[in-house]
Amino acid sequence: MSEIKFGTDGWRAVISDDFTFDNVRVVAQAIADFVKSRKSDIYRKRSLAVGYDTRFLSKKYAEMVSEILAANGIKVVLSDRVCSTPSVGLCISSGKMTGGVMITASHNPPQYNGIKYKNFSGGSAGSEIIDDIEKRLFKNPPKSMPVDEAVKKGIVGKENFMARQVQVVRKYADMRLLGKARLKVLVDSMNGTGARYMEDILKGTPIKLDFIYADSNPSFNGRAPEPNEKHLKELMALVKKGKYDMGIATDGDSDRVGIVDEKGRMLTGHKVMALLLVCLFEHRKMKGDIVQTVCGTGLIDRMAGEYGVKVYETPVGFKYICDMMVKKDILIGGEETGGIGFKGYIPERDGFLSALLIMELMASRKQKLSEILSDLDQKYGKFVYEREDILFDASKRKKLLSGLKKKPLKKVLGKDVVRVNDSDGYKFILGDGTWLLLRLSGTEPKLRVYSETPSRKRSLEYIAFGKKYAFGLMK
């Protein structure tokens, strides 16, 4: 049981270490057993969508999962090509299917692969479903039916998931407005599932697209396909040098987006979410509340106060945001890493749609990206977010968590802590609204230290203070 553990967004592990053919079979059988155990109408239909990304052996793993599901009497729609995570969700939603499986390790380094389970809404499955699947691991020996045989019997069918996603994204976006946007955009697909699909989405518009790393490469050219400043130095430099209006990057499974302004500056996920909120609330005149994670930004709180809407806060993991989007009237829900979902779409992140809505905002306001960002700073004040990930021995997790609980911070750099949020990690909130958060990753062996203050210098000082505090607890 210890070698298969689901984290904040599915199960991820190192290929040929814990992510083995045998363990993939075990997880697939547990998913099949879970589906068969449920009695509601949506589960009686017993149909799952299965997709896969560009990682090593992902197609083989997807076929293996399909073979086991088919042998258990569960109908499967298998992607006929590499596809994004949101495309699996759209397949589930449009076909009113029971759920789905995506073979991906998202933004993790190349040596990882993983399995995400999606529920009937097309979004991330909640803890109740994941816990149920986990408890079924190793309970029954995996059944199997060769995929070719399952196709012949009509149990497994194949579809082009990406064609549907292109169509749905174009329908959601304001293509009339984008048809007037004479933007020059550089896209870094990070060798993931994004490929050159932005061309298909923006077909017929005057927007000029250039691409880097649009080919499929399981090694991701030696970087993790995570759209952050560390991995997008080349995109940032090329945007500035080539006088592009913006740069776009999508992560390995294209549910997250990274945005670079025309000056070659990387936007935080917080700023991306703020821009998208402006697009939906001010430009589109849409209504609804907001949900963000515990490492969300005070900027969103301040904007929500002006708009007169509520902000909900969840632990890290889009499954929590998805759950809120299903239960409440949510306009926008997002993570600090650039994964954002929207009202009127499936409750799932979509990097393509996020990028299109940013372009839509630029077109509607007829402003450069840096100008819109400057307007936000002037109106709401500066919110500078920083994060540092530190490799952390999993065997020391309990000691750190115990220390945080027994010796929580009373002050941060001389300022009083007025509130502690321990819903996911330990977030120390100061009287001036600045904060420091220490949290163990649910997908990697890492300690994450986060902060937000009005300046980069101060935020980095908070990070340094937090690291010293954390490692002091380990002595």
PLY file of the C-alpha trace (Angstrom):
ply
format ascii 1.0
element vertex 475
property float x
property float y
property float z
element edge 474
property int vertex1
property int vertex2
end_header
0.00 0.00 0.00
2.84 2.41 0.80
4.15 2.45 -2.76
0.89 3.83 -4.22
-0.26 7.02 -2.57
-2.63 9.58 -4.06
-1.69 13.23 -3.41
-3.37 16.56 -4.08
-4.10 15.65 -7.71
-3.90 11.92 -8.26
-1.03 9.44 -7.97
2.43 10.38 -9.23
5.65 8.40 -8.98
8.98 7.81 -10.68
8.74 5.62 -13.78
10.13 2.08 -13.23
10.53 2.81 -9.53
7.00 2.92 -8.10
5.24 3.82 -11.37
5.42 0.32 -12.84
3.17 -1.71 -15.15
2.12 -3.84 -12.18
1.18 -0.84 -10.05
-0.71 0.81 -12.92
-2.72 -2.40 -13.25
-3.42 -2.33 -9.50
-4.70 1.27 -9.68
-6.80 0.53 -12.78
-8.44 -2.45 -11.06
-9.13 -0.33 -7.97
-10.80 2.29 -10.19
-12.89 -0.43 -11.85
-13.90 -1.84 -8.45
-14.83 1.64 -7.26
-17.03 2.32 -10.31
-18.76 -1.06 -10.00
-19.44 -0.51 -6.30
-21.49 2.67 -6.81
-25.25 2.39 -7.30
-26.37 5.83 -8.52
-27.52 6.30 -12.12
-24.31 7.97 -13.29
-22.27 4.99 -12.07
-24.67 2.37 -13.44
-23.80 3.66 -16.91
-20.21 2.48 -16.28
-18.33 4.47 -18.91
-14.94 6.17 -18.56
-12.84 8.43 -20.80
-9.11 7.65 -20.88
-6.44 10.08 -22.11
-2.66 10.38 -21.96
0.13 12.96 -22.26
3.56 13.06 -23.96
5.48 11.29 -21.19
7.46 8.08 -21.60
5.10 5.11 -22.14
1.96 7.18 -21.43
0.14 5.69 -24.43
0.99 2.17 -23.26
-0.22 2.92 -19.73
-3.48 4.36 -21.13
-4.06 1.23 -23.21
-3.34 -0.93 -20.16
-5.87 0.97 -18.05
-8.42 0.61 -20.87
-7.81 -3.14 -21.08
-8.48 -3.60 -17.37
-11.56 -1.39 -17.34
-12.93 -3.25 -20.38
-12.34 -6.64 -18.74
-14.42 -5.39 -15.81
-17.36 -4.55 -18.07
-16.73 -0.80 -18.11
-17.08 0.98 -21.45
-14.10 3.12 -22.42
-13.60 6.02 -24.79
-9.83 6.16 -25.38
-8.14 9.20 -26.88
-6.70 8.40 -30.30
-3.74 10.70 -29.67
-1.84 12.61 -27.00
-4.35 14.91 -25.30
-4.74 17.49 -22.54
-6.33 16.91 -19.15
-9.23 19.33 -19.82
-9.99 17.45 -23.06
-10.69 14.34 -20.95
-13.03 16.37 -18.76
-14.88 17.69 -21.81
-15.26 14.15 -23.16
-16.79 13.07 -19.84
-19.12 16.07 -19.68
-20.32 15.92 -23.30
-20.92 12.17 -23.15
-22.49 12.26 -19.66
-19.95 9.61 -18.68
-19.20 8.17 -15.24
-15.74 9.68 -15.06
-12.30 9.45 -16.60
-8.63 8.64 -16.24
-5.73 10.80 -17.41
-2.23 9.38 -17.63
-0.04 12.34 -16.71
2.30 13.69 -14.07
1.29 17.22 -15.05
4.18 19.60 -14.26
6.46 17.06 -12.53
9.99 16.35 -13.89
10.37 13.95 -16.85
11.14 10.86 -14.75
7.63 10.95 -13.27
4.31 9.71 -14.57
0.94 9.56 -12.91
-2.79 8.90 -12.95
-5.52 11.50 -12.40
-9.08 10.35 -11.82
-11.84 12.69 -13.02
-15.42 12.58 -11.74
-18.68 12.80 -13.72
-18.52 16.63 -13.80
-15.30 16.44 -15.81
-13.36 17.96 -12.92
-10.96 16.62 -10.31
-12.36 13.88 -8.10
-12.78 14.84 -4.45
-11.22 13.20 -1.41
-14.21 10.93 -0.83
-13.77 9.31 -4.26
-9.97 9.15 -4.06
-10.09 7.61 -0.57
-12.55 4.99 -1.84
-10.25 4.11 -4.76
-7.21 3.96 -2.45
-8.84 1.52 -0.05
-9.47 -0.87 -2.98
-5.79 -1.07 -4.00
-4.48 -4.68 -4.03
-7.91 -6.04 -3.01
-8.63 -7.88 -6.29
-6.24 -9.23 -8.93
-6.38 -7.13 -12.12
-8.47 -8.52 -14.96
-7.45 -7.76 -18.53
-8.75 -7.86 -22.10
-6.45 -7.00 -25.05
-7.34 -3.53 -26.30
-7.78 -4.71 -29.91
-10.28 -7.33 -28.74
-12.09 -4.75 -26.61
-12.32 -2.42 -29.65
-13.75 -5.24 -31.79
-16.34 -6.03 -29.11
-17.34 -2.38 -28.91
-16.30 -2.02 -25.28
-13.46 0.39 -26.15
-13.94 3.17 -28.69
-11.48 5.80 -29.83
-12.03 9.53 -30.34
-10.10 12.70 -31.03
-10.49 14.48 -27.68
-8.51 17.53 -28.81
-10.88 18.36 -31.66
-13.70 18.67 -29.12
-11.61 20.90 -26.84
-10.70 23.26 -29.70
-14.39 23.53 -30.60
-15.58 24.16 -27.01
-12.84 26.69 -26.22
-13.65 28.64 -29.41
-17.30 28.66 -28.40
-16.51 30.03 -24.92
-14.08 32.70 -26.13
-15.21 35.92 -27.80
-13.94 35.05 -31.28
-15.50 38.19 -32.73
-13.39 40.36 -30.46
-10.28 38.21 -30.98
-10.88 38.57 -34.72
-9.95 42.25 -34.32
-6.92 41.66 -32.08
-3.70 42.24 -33.97
-1.50 40.63 -31.36
1.88 38.99 -31.80
2.20 36.04 -29.41
4.99 33.55 -28.66
3.85 30.15 -27.35
6.04 27.72 -25.40
4.22 24.37 -25.31
6.99 22.94 -23.10
7.02 19.73 -25.20
3.69 18.83 -23.64
0.16 18.28 -24.89
-0.28 21.94 -25.92
1.61 21.28 -29.17
0.34 23.79 -31.79
-3.34 23.71 -30.84
-3.45 27.46 -30.27
-3.22 27.72 -34.09
-6.44 25.71 -34.43
-8.17 27.71 -31.71
-7.21 31.10 -33.18
-7.74 30.12 -36.81
-9.33 32.98 -38.76
-8.03 35.72 -36.44
-5.21 38.17 -37.24
-3.30 37.06 -34.12
0.21 36.04 -35.16
1.53 32.98 -33.35
5.08 31.67 -33.13
6.01 28.50 -31.24
8.92 27.04 -29.33
9.10 23.50 -27.93
5.85 22.51 -29.65
7.09 18.99 -30.49
6.34 15.97 -28.33
9.38 15.07 -26.21
9.20 12.77 -23.13
12.37 14.37 -21.71
10.87 17.89 -22.03
14.33 19.03 -23.17
15.67 18.51 -19.68
13.26 20.74 -17.74
10.11 20.06 -15.79
7.08 21.19 -17.85
6.02 23.65 -15.16
5.24 27.16 -16.47
7.10 29.26 -13.92
9.96 31.75 -14.03
12.61 29.08 -13.38
11.65 27.10 -16.50
10.61 29.93 -18.82
13.78 32.05 -18.98
14.07 31.45 -22.73
10.45 32.42 -23.39
10.88 35.59 -21.32
14.01 36.61 -23.22
12.53 35.85 -26.65
9.33 37.78 -25.96
11.30 40.89 -25.10
13.82 40.47 -27.93
11.17 39.70 -30.55
8.87 42.52 -29.47
5.95 40.18 -28.85
2.79 41.44 -27.15
2.85 38.49 -24.79
4.25 35.02 -24.17
2.15 31.96 -23.29
3.27 28.64 -21.83
1.18 25.57 -21.08
2.32 22.84 -18.71
2.72 19.14 -19.50
-1.01 18.36 -19.63
-2.14 21.88 -20.62
-4.38 22.61 -17.67
-2.11 25.39 -16.38
-0.89 28.55 -18.05
2.12 30.81 -17.66
1.93 34.38 -18.96
4.81 36.72 -19.88
4.18 40.42 -20.58
5.68 42.37 -23.49
8.62 43.43 -21.30
9.62 39.81 -20.78
8.37 39.67 -17.19
6.79 36.50 -15.84
3.42 37.01 -14.16
2.60 35.13 -11.00
-0.45 32.87 -11.07
-2.08 35.40 -8.72
-1.72 38.19 -11.27
-3.02 35.91 -14.02
-6.10 35.13 -11.94
-6.60 38.84 -11.21
-6.50 39.66 -14.93
-8.99 36.89 -15.67
-11.28 38.20 -12.93
-11.18 41.65 -14.57
-12.01 40.05 -17.93
-15.03 38.13 -16.63
-16.37 40.66 -14.14
-15.68 43.99 -15.82
-15.48 43.16 -19.53
-17.99 40.29 -19.77
-20.20 41.51 -16.89
-20.44 37.97 -15.49
-21.41 37.39 -11.85
-20.44 34.91 -9.16
-18.16 34.34 -6.21
-14.47 33.42 -6.18
-12.52 30.49 -4.78
-8.76 30.29 -4.27
-6.43 28.13 -2.22
-4.75 28.85 1.10
-1.77 30.27 -0.81
-4.00 32.64 -2.75
-3.49 36.39 -2.83
-4.79 39.35 -0.88
-5.20 41.09 -4.24
-8.18 38.86 -5.05
-9.68 39.58 -1.62
-9.36 43.31 -2.25
-10.89 43.06 -5.74
-13.73 40.92 -4.43
-14.45 43.55 -1.79
-14.89 46.16 -4.49
-17.02 43.87 -6.65
-19.17 42.88 -3.67
-18.60 39.14 -4.02
-17.43 36.45 -1.63
-14.04 34.70 -1.62
-13.86 31.07 -0.48
-10.52 29.56 0.56
-9.59 25.88 0.20
-6.58 23.63 0.85
-4.16 23.25 -2.07
-5.44 20.93 -4.81
-7.86 21.71 -7.58
-10.18 18.95 -6.36
-11.21 21.30 -3.53
-11.82 24.16 -5.96
-13.74 21.83 -8.27
-15.97 20.78 -5.38
-16.77 24.44 -4.62
-17.46 25.18 -8.29
-19.99 22.34 -8.40
-21.73 23.32 -5.15
-21.64 27.15 -5.28
-22.18 29.91 -7.83
-18.48 30.41 -8.59
-17.35 32.80 -11.30
-13.68 31.86 -11.16
-11.60 29.40 -9.16
-7.83 29.19 -9.24
-4.50 28.14 -7.84
-1.37 30.22 -7.46
0.34 28.00 -10.04
-1.78 29.19 -12.99
-4.53 26.55 -12.96
-7.86 28.33 -13.29
-11.46 27.26 -13.91
-14.41 29.33 -15.13
-18.17 29.57 -14.77
-20.02 28.10 -17.74
-17.22 25.63 -18.50
-16.39 22.30 -16.89
-15.09 22.70 -13.29
-11.53 22.12 -14.47
-8.45 24.16 -15.33
-7.73 24.91 -18.98
-4.49 26.60 -20.04
-5.77 27.36 -23.55
-8.92 29.08 -22.31
-7.01 31.09 -19.70
-4.63 32.37 -22.40
-7.51 33.29 -24.72
-9.30 35.26 -22.02
-6.12 37.25 -21.30
-5.93 38.10 -25.03
-9.61 39.01 -24.90
-8.96 41.42 -22.04
-6.08 43.07 -23.93
-8.27 43.43 -27.03
-11.24 44.88 -25.12
-9.13 47.43 -23.23
-6.78 48.12 -26.13
-3.89 48.14 -23.68
-0.57 46.40 -23.33
-0.37 43.72 -20.67
2.07 45.76 -18.56
-0.33 48.72 -18.64
-3.24 46.64 -17.35
-1.01 45.26 -14.58
0.12 48.76 -13.66
-3.52 49.84 -13.40
-4.16 46.95 -10.97
-1.19 47.99 -8.80
-2.35 51.62 -8.69
-5.91 50.68 -7.87
-5.38 47.91 -5.31
-1.79 48.26 -4.10
1.18 45.95 -4.64
1.03 42.27 -3.74
4.34 40.50 -4.33
4.19 36.74 -4.00
7.24 34.50 -3.66
7.66 30.76 -3.28
10.62 28.46 -2.77
10.56 24.67 -3.03
13.10 22.73 -0.97
13.82 19.01 -1.30
12.64 17.42 1.92
13.17 13.91 3.22
9.74 12.26 3.49
10.84 10.49 6.69
11.05 13.88 8.44
7.52 15.01 7.59
6.02 13.98 10.94
8.74 15.75 12.91
8.25 19.00 11.01
4.46 18.92 11.31
4.74 18.18 15.03
7.12 21.11 15.47
4.83 23.49 13.57
1.92 22.45 15.75
3.80 22.70 19.05
5.85 25.82 18.30
3.85 28.01 15.89
5.30 31.40 15.09
4.25 34.33 17.28
6.17 36.88 15.21
7.64 37.18 11.71
10.61 39.52 11.54
9.40 41.37 14.62
5.78 41.72 13.52
2.98 39.98 15.43
1.15 37.03 13.92
-2.57 37.77 14.34
-3.97 34.58 12.84
-2.82 31.06 11.97
-4.52 29.04 9.23
-3.61 25.36 9.55
-6.10 23.96 7.01
-3.20 22.98 4.74
0.24 23.59 6.19
0.73 26.57 8.49
-0.07 30.06 7.24
1.01 32.86 9.57
-0.98 36.04 8.85
0.26 39.38 10.16
-1.74 42.46 11.12
-0.83 44.28 7.90
-2.20 41.43 5.74
1.21 40.05 4.77
1.73 36.33 5.32
4.14 33.40 5.45
3.11 29.81 4.68
4.99 26.55 5.21
3.49 23.51 3.54
4.62 20.02 2.57
3.87 19.13 -1.05
1.26 16.50 -1.74
2.83 15.48 -5.08
6.60 15.71 -4.53
9.11 15.23 -1.65
9.36 18.97 -1.08
8.77 21.61 1.55
7.17 24.68 -0.01
7.66 28.09 1.61
5.39 30.91 0.41
5.04 34.59 1.24
3.23 37.74 0.15
4.17 41.34 1.01
4.17 44.67 -0.88
7.78 44.21 -2.11
9.97 41.47 -3.56
12.73 42.25 -1.06
10.40 41.85 1.91
8.76 38.70 0.51
12.18 37.08 0.05
13.08 38.06 3.61
9.93 36.26 4.79
10.96 33.18 2.78
14.45 33.18 4.33
12.94 33.60 7.80
10.49 30.75 7.14
13.24 28.38 5.99
15.35 29.13 9.06
12.34 28.56 11.30
11.42 25.26 9.62
14.89 23.76 9.77
15.30 25.00 13.34
12.33 22.79 14.26
14.18 19.78 12.83
17.09 20.03 15.27
0 1
1 2
2 3
3 4
4 5
5 6
6 7
7 8
8 9
9 10
10 11
11 12
12 13
13 14
14 15
15 16
16 17
17 18
18 19
19 20
20 21
21 22
22 23
23 24
24 25
25 26
26 27
27 28
28 29
29 30
30 31
31 32
32 33
33 34
34 35
35 36
36 37
37 38
38 39
39 40
40 41
41 42
42 43
43 44
44 45
45 46
46 47
47 48
48 49
49 50
50 51
51 52
52 53
53 54
54 55
55 56
56 57
57 58
58 59
59 60
60 61
61 62
62 63
63 64
64 65
65 66
66 67
67 68
68 69
69 70
70 71
71 72
72 73
73 74
74 75
75 76
76 77
77 78
78 79
79 80
80 81
81 82
82 83
83 84
84 85
85 86
86 87
87 88
88 89
89 90
90 91
91 92
92 93
93 94
94 95
95 96
96 97
97 98
98 99
99 100
100 101
101 102
102 103
103 104
104 105
105 106
106 107
107 108
108 109
109 110
110 111
111 112
112 113
113 114
114 115
115 116
116 117
117 118
118 119
119 120
120 121
121 122
122 123
123 124
124 125
125 126
126 127
127 128
128 129
129 130
130 131
131 132
132 133
133 134
134 135
135 136
136 137
137 138
138 139
139 140
140 141
141 142
142 143
143 144
144 145
145 146
146 147
147 148
148 149
149 150
150 151
151 152
152 153
153 154
154 155
155 156
156 157
157 158
158 159
159 160
160 161
161 162
162 163
163 164
164 165
165 166
166 167
167 168
168 169
169 170
170 171
171 172
172 173
173 174
174 175
175 176
176 177
177 178
178 179
179 180
180 181
181 182
182 183
183 184
184 185
185 186
186 187
187 188
188 189
189 190
190 191
191 192
192 193
193 194
194 195
195 196
196 197
197 198
198 199
199 200
200 201
201 202
202 203
203 204
204 205
205 206
206 207
207 208
208 209
209 210
210 211
211 212
212 213
213 214
214 215
215 216
216 217
217 218
218 219
219 220
220 221
221 222
222 223
223 224
224 225
225 226
226 227
227 228
228 229
229 230
230 231
231 232
232 233
233 234
234 235
235 236
236 237
237 238
238 239
239 240
240 241
241 242
242 243
243 244
244 245
245 246
246 247
247 248
248 249
249 250
250 251
251 252
252 253
253 254
254 255
255 256
256 257
257 258
258 259
259 260
260 261
261 262
262 263
263 264
264 265
265 266
266 267
267 268
268 269
269 270
270 271
271 272
272 273
273 274
274 275
275 276
276 277
277 278
278 279
279 280
280 281
281 282
282 283
283 284
284 285
285 286
286 287
287 288
288 289
289 290
290 291
291 292
292 293
293 294
294 295
295 296
296 297
297 298
298 299
299 300
300 301
301 302
302 303
303 304
304 305
305 306
306 307
307 308
308 309
309 310
310 311
311 312
312 313
313 314
314 315
315 316
316 317
317 318
318 319
319 320
320 321
321 322
322 323
323 324
324 325
325 326
326 327
327 328
328 329
329 330
330 331
331 332
332 333
333 334
334 335
335 336
336 337
337 338
338 339
339 340
340 341
341 342
342 343
343 344
344 345
345 346
346 347
347 348
348 349
349 350
350 351
351 352
352 353
353 354
354 355
355 356
356 357
357 358
358 359
359 360
360 361
361 362
362 363
363 364
364 365
365 366
366 367
367 368
368 369
369 370
370 371
371 372
372 373
373 374
374 375
375 376
376 377
377 378
378 379
379 380
380 381
381 382
382 383
383 384
384 385
385 386
386 387
387 388
388 389
389 390
390 391
391 392
392 393
393 394
394 395
395 396
396 397
397 398
398 399
399 400
400 401
401 402
402 403
403 404
404 405
405 406
406 407
407 408
408 409
409 410
410 411
411 412
412 413
413 414
414 415
415 416
416 417
417 418
418 419
419 420
420 421
421 422
422 423
423 424
424 425
425 426
426 427
427 428
428 429
429 430
430 431
431 432
432 433
433 434
434 435
435 436
436 437
437 438
438 439
439 440
440 441
441 442
442 443
443 444
444 445
445 446
446 447
447 448
448 449
449 450
450 451
451 452
452 453
453 454
454 455
455 456
456 457
457 458
458 459
459 460
460 461
461 462
462 463
463 464
464 465
465 466
466 467
467 468
468 469
469 470
470 471
471 472
472 473
473 474
